[in-house]
Amino acid sequence: MALKYAVVGATGNVGREILQILSERGTNAKDVSAIASSNSVGAEVSYGEEDVLKIHDLASYDFEGIDIVLSSPGAKVSAEFVPRATAAGAVVIDNTSQFRMDPDVPLVVPEVNPEAIGEFRNRNIIANPNCSTIQLVVALKPLHDLAHIKRVVVSTYQSVSGAGKSGMDELFNQTKGIYMNEPESKFQENFTKQIAFNTIPQIDVFMEDGYTKEEWKMMVETKKILDPSIKLSATCVRVPVFIGHAEAVNIEFDEPITADEAREALMLAEGVVVVDHRADEGYVSQIECAGEDPVYVSRIRDDITVENGLSMWVVADNLRKGAALNTVQIAELLVSEYF
């Protein structure tokens, strides 16, 4: 069935990646509209190897006749336009934080909780999780099925592309500026401290309990997607990497599980690639996962400090599986089951 798609936020990092993935995967789209703010009207974006799409103005766009909207414009913008799109009959798959914790909106990772997608009928909205949550729950799901996870402690190492194109520009300009003896403050706009040659243990704003909002997102989204009984503590760190998020994950289980059992379960899991050789270069780093679709798991080992514990290293391209790819996969699942 050929459907009409609209991509909102088409000029951003994620929007461009959505268009690229739509063209790569041959999704049943007979017509794709690229939509952004009035500032981008008249601009063009690539769709596949040969096609070019002209940008439509979100403020005046008529969603009548559109089947599926793939949305990544920012939470405030989504809050304003999504009701207009759903009222016109479209199903919106939203990549912002606006609807993730709405009890009437499913929060979906197709490899983890595909059954939740049917709840889209409540409001014609499906939420795409936070980038750091997606890769985490894809790796946790097969282990939770095997031995039931009790507690997770995760430290993230998140690339600057998670803050958008302006975050990538800031890292590039600061790095170049340091070699040119220019003050880093000249190029500091997105991040609270210098990001070039530095790490920043803050992503999003601080909350009253000392966690940041990014860390809170990982906690509550993991519970909603995977299991509300899982206890999770996160420390989210911005690192001077352009693309790819990494996570050091420590897991405590209710039941016995060995590293070998975990490795075997992960090797069989959908969307996961295990690269775990206990030797130099026997693991995947962020630079190697950029442009790739899977969630890569390495460094799987027993935690010798706790009974029924494991540690592992998880990396993924935050623009693809962490955002655009998951959005398109949700659309594919939606079409296969409900269109």
C-alpha positions, 0 to 999 in steps of 0.5 A: 500500500502506497501512503503519503508521508510528511516529515516535520523538522526536515532540515534538522539532523534527525529530519534529514536522517529520516528522509535518508532512511525512508529512501533507503528502506523502500518504505511504501511512500508514494508521496513525501512532504518535507516540512519545517519552519518559515525560516526554511521555506524555499530551501531544498533537502535530499530524498534518496540519491536523486530526488530533491524536496522543497520545504513547506511551511509548517505554520500553513501546511494542510495535513489533509490526506497525509497518512503518517507524519514523522515529526522531529521539530522540538517539543514546543513545536510538536505541542502546537502542530500535532493536534492539527495533524491528528485532527486531519486524520494523520497518525503522528510518530513524534520524536520529541519529549512532548508526548512520551510520558502521556499515559494515552500515548504509546512509547515504542521501540519495535524490538522491545514492546511492539505490542504497545503500538496499538494504543495509537488509537487513543490519540493518533500519536506514537512517541519515539523515546529518548536516544539514550533510552532506545539503545539501552532498552534494546540491549536490556530486553533479551537479558530481562527476558532471560533473568529479570532485571532488578536494577540498572546503573548506567553512565552515558557518553553522549555525542554533541549531535544529540544537541542538534546541528548547532551542537556539532558546530560548537564542537567543531568551532571550539576545536578549531578556535583552540588551535587558532588561540581564540577563546573558547567562550567565543563559540560557547552557546549550547553547552554549559562548559567548553566541550572541545577536549572536555566532558560535561556531566550535565545534559538538560536542566537539573531537577530538585533531586540532583538528577538532570532531566536527561537522566530522569528521561532514561529512568521513567522511559525504561520503566514505561517501555520495558518494566515498571519494576526496574530500578535505574540510576543514570549519569549522563555525560556530553563528550566531544564526539560528533555522532554516536552515544556510548553507555557503560551499563551495570545490571543486577538481576533477580535470577542467576545469569552468566556472561556467556548466557547473556552473550548468547541471548544478545547474539540472538536478539533483534537489532543487536550485534555483539562484538566482544573479543577480549583483546585489543580492538575487540569492541565497538566504539562510537566512531565505528557505529556512526552511520550504522543501524544496529545497537552494538554490545561489547565488554560483556562480563560478570560483576564480581561485586554483586550476586547476579550482576553483569557489566557491558558496553553499549553503543549506537548511532544516536541519529539513526537507531537513537532517533530516525531509524526507530521512527521509521521502524515504528512507521513500518510496524504501524503500516504492517499491522493497521493500514 
